[in-house]
Amino acid sequence: MTDNSRRKFLRNLGGTAALLGAGPLSTLAKEHVQLLKPDIRISANDSIRIGCIGMGIMGFGDVDTALKVPGVEFVAAADLYQGHLDKVKEKYGKNIFTTRDYRELLNRKDIDAVIVATPDHWHDTISIAAMEKGKAVYCEKPMVQQIEEGHKVIATQQRTKAVFQVGSQRVSSIALAEAKRRYEAGEIGQLNVVEARMDRHDALGAWQYSIPPDATPANIDFDTFLKDTAKVPFDPTRFFRWRNYKAYGTGIPGDLFVHLISGLHFITGSLGPERIYASGNLVQWKDGRDVPDVVVAIFDYPETKTHPAFQMTLRVNFADGSGGGEYTRFIGTEGVLELGWDDFKIKKHKLAAAPGYGGWDTWNTFTKATQDTFVQQYNAKYPADQRKPAQRSEDAYAAPRGYDSRQDHFINFFESMRTGKPVVEDATFGLRAAGPALVTNESYFSKKVLHWDAQKMKIV
Ligand SMILES: NC(=O)c1ccc[n+]([C@@H]2O[C@H](COP(=O)([O-])OP(=O)(O)OC[C@H]3O[C@@H](n4cnc5c(N)ncnc54)[C@H](O)[C@@H]3O)[C@@H](O)[C@H]2O)c1
């Protein structure tokens, strides 16, 4: 929002606006909502001006998605690799402000919101600095790389009241909203197991991303990338394939489990597991990485007001010679909800009240007379309607073709900035999703079963 459009916005608010004073859009929108009515919108001319910090794969993807939302303007980018800043100008135009120093971007008064799409170890510092500067923040998942960092992000958001949303787009998916409705309607009976796998078998899927030929110390601010981690000599592999190192990334759990956990928490209203155990191995991609390429984890979710106790098992195998594949299943006593990214199937299998007899059963070992008596008593005990076989049915839901939950996630984010309505995925939700993923790593490296207090978001 420019100063000019902000003034126009204030004028449009009428008399009450005078009370507001100048301030960032998020604050204005919130106060505006509290003082006037909750659904008012700024005019289409009052665009939200965004900057993106971290212009890698996701930075470009997020900017492209954000720009599909009407009334959004991309004005600035920060990145540590010169080639990405040059690509920004090549793709979005020479007028985009670019810098290697994200603080320069945050110092600009004409930027209302920032996307944080850096490697995981920079999420907390940049998000906190951005909120302190009055910016709204769309922070990519996992929200943080360390649990304590998450508490600092939550505290900063609560103090500054900045609009802060984590980027697990599934939480905004219309398919997940429908799955949640069906889960709450009891369509699968009592949930007892959640199981998911996201297996792959290709080098890019195992994070061996391409390294540009101009990856030189002159083009990359490698020292800043390292942040507070151990000093190592310039290494483009670490810089472009940071996911493979626990100093900068969060391994398979932070990269992939976190999506599954976010979806699960959204659908069930769960706050998190109470016990976590992970096992794994480095099988195939021995390229210097210090994180496993196979991880299997068990999460025990306790009974709460919104769900019964259940177990979740998650598996990612980057050495899957069967060719890879994914599924996420919510298994209940009366059916299964099989979740895709923006679609799902519900297969029902509702047992008859009568247990049945015959088949693989002792009934076959009874004498003829005993069998007859048994059947007589059985039929008396279970009327005909209770003797029907198990009922099976199947139905499916898919979001319309071309649907993109990431776009809805950005719409929700900008809507929160404009109207003050709560974000769909706040910092507490973000830490409740990232926390169990980070504990999974701790369990893998310590080889211990770990206990998690989902309410307080701490290892106990
Ligand atoms: N929501 C999703 O579906 C999804 C998908 C992929 C990645 N992500 C998340 O997005 C983030 C980025 O992942 P990616 O695949 O785009 O990585 P990437 O390596 O392609 O991009 C990261 C970029 O950040 C830059 N960078 C590093 N430190 C920086 C700093 N201090 N200041 C400014 N720029 C800095 C790097 O130069 C690089 O261009 C990760 O946290 C990842 O988990 C989310």
The ligand as an SDF file (V2000), in Angstrom:
LIG
                    3D

 44 48  0  0  0  0  0  0  0  0999 V2000
    4.4620  -25.1950    1.0520 N   0  0  0  0  0  0  0  0  0  0  0  0
    5.0760  -26.0580    0.2780 C   0  0  0  0  0  0  0  0  0  0  0  0
    4.4650  -26.9300   -0.3570 O   0  0  0  0  0  0  0  0  0  0  0  0
    6.5710  -25.9830    0.1390 C   0  0  0  0  0  0  0  0  0  0  0  0
    7.1850  -26.6380   -0.9460 C   0  0  0  0  0  0  0  0  0  0  0  0
    8.5670  -26.5200   -1.0730 C   0  0  0  0  0  0  0  0  0  0  0  0
    9.3050  -25.7980   -0.1480 C   0  0  0  0  0  0  0  0  0  0  0  0
    8.6820  -25.2050    0.9100 N   0  0  0  0  0  0  0  0  0  0  0  0
    9.4670  -24.4630    1.9080 C   0  0  0  0  0  0  0  0  0  0  0  0
    9.9630  -23.2740    1.3210 O   0  0  0  0  0  0  0  0  0  0  0  0
   11.2480  -22.9590    1.8500 C   0  0  0  0  0  0  0  0  0  0  0  0
   12.2300  -22.7640    0.6960 C   0  0  0  0  0  0  0  0  0  0  0  0
   12.3800  -23.9910    0.0060 O   0  0  0  0  0  0  0  0  0  0  0  0
   12.9240  -24.0350   -1.5060 P   0  0  0  0  0  0  0  0  0  0  0  0
   12.7230  -25.3710   -2.0230 O   0  0  0  0  0  0  0  0  0  0  0  0
   12.3590  -22.8860   -2.2470 O   0  0  0  0  0  0  0  0  0  0  0  0
   14.5020  -23.7860   -1.2650 O   0  0  0  0  0  0  0  0  0  0  0  0
   15.5180  -23.1310   -2.2960 P   0  0  0  0  0  0  0  0  0  0  0  0
   16.8700  -23.5410   -1.8620 O   0  0  0  0  0  0  0  0  0  0  0  0
   15.1090  -23.3850   -3.6980 O   0  0  0  0  0  0  0  0  0  0  0  0
   15.3480  -21.5590   -2.0310 O   0  0  0  0  0  0  0  0  0  0  0  0
   15.7910  -20.9300   -0.8670 C   0  0  0  0  0  0  0  0  0  0  0  0
   16.2860  -19.5530   -1.2620 C   0  0  0  0  0  0  0  0  0  0  0  0
   16.5490  -18.8110   -0.0670 O   0  0  0  0  0  0  0  0  0  0  0  0
   17.7180  -18.0430   -0.2950 C   0  0  0  0  0  0  0  0  0  0  0  0
   18.2530  -17.6860    1.0210 N   0  0  0  0  0  0  0  0  0  0  0  0
   18.9060  -18.4650    1.9140 C   0  0  0  0  0  0  0  0  0  0  0  0
   19.1600  -17.7670    3.0390 N   0  0  0  0  0  0  0  0  0  0  0  0
   18.6620  -16.5180    2.8290 C   0  0  0  0  0  0  0  0  0  0  0  0
   18.6490  -15.3300    3.5990 C   0  0  0  0  0  0  0  0  0  0  0  0
   19.1810  -15.2720    4.8290 N   0  0  0  0  0  0  0  0  0  0  0  0
   18.0900  -14.2120    3.0700 N   0  0  0  0  0  0  0  0  0  0  0  0
   17.5520  -14.2320    1.8130 C   0  0  0  0  0  0  0  0  0  0  0  0
   17.5410  -15.3310    1.0430 N   0  0  0  0  0  0  0  0  0  0  0  0
   18.0860  -16.4590    1.5480 C   0  0  0  0  0  0  0  0  0  0  0  0
   18.5950  -18.9250   -1.1320 C   0  0  0  0  0  0  0  0  0  0  0  0
   19.5270  -18.1690   -1.8350 O   0  0  0  0  0  0  0  0  0  0  0  0
   17.5810  -19.5910   -2.0490 C   0  0  0  0  0  0  0  0  0  0  0  0
   17.4100  -18.8580   -3.2480 O   0  0  0  0  0  0  0  0  0  0  0  0
   11.6330  -24.0950    2.7780 C   0  0  0  0  0  0  0  0  0  0  0  0
   11.3980  -23.7450    4.1110 O   0  0  0  0  0  0  0  0  0  0  0  0
   10.7060  -25.2210    2.3710 C   0  0  0  0  0  0  0  0  0  0  0  0
   10.3920  -26.1050    3.4180 O   0  0  0  0  0  0  0  0  0  0  0  0
    7.3350  -25.2660    1.0430 C   0  0  0  0  0  0  0  0  0  0  0  0
  1  2  1  0
  2  3  2  0
  2  4  1  0
  4  5  1  0
  4 44  2  0
  5  6  2  0
  6  7  1  0
  7  8  2  0
  8  9  1  0
  8 44  1  0
  9 10  1  0
  9 42  1  0
 10 11  1  0
 11 12  1  0
 11 40  1  0
 12 13  1  0
 13 14  1  0
 14 15  2  0
 14 16  1  0
 14 17  1  0
 17 18  1  0
 18 19  2  0
 18 20  1  0
 18 21  1  0
 21 22  1  0
 22 23  1  0
 23 24  1  0
 23 38  1  0
 24 25  1  0
 25 26  1  0
 25 36  1  0
 26 27  1  0
 26 35  1  0
 27 28  2  0
 28 29  1  0
 29 30  1  0
 29 35  2  0
 30 31  1  0
 30 32  2  0
 32 33  1  0
 33 34  2  0
 34 35  1  0
 36 37  1  0
 36 38  1  0
 38 39  1  0
 40 41  1  0
 40 42  1  0
 42 43  1  0
M  CHG  2   8   1  16  -1
M  END
$$$$
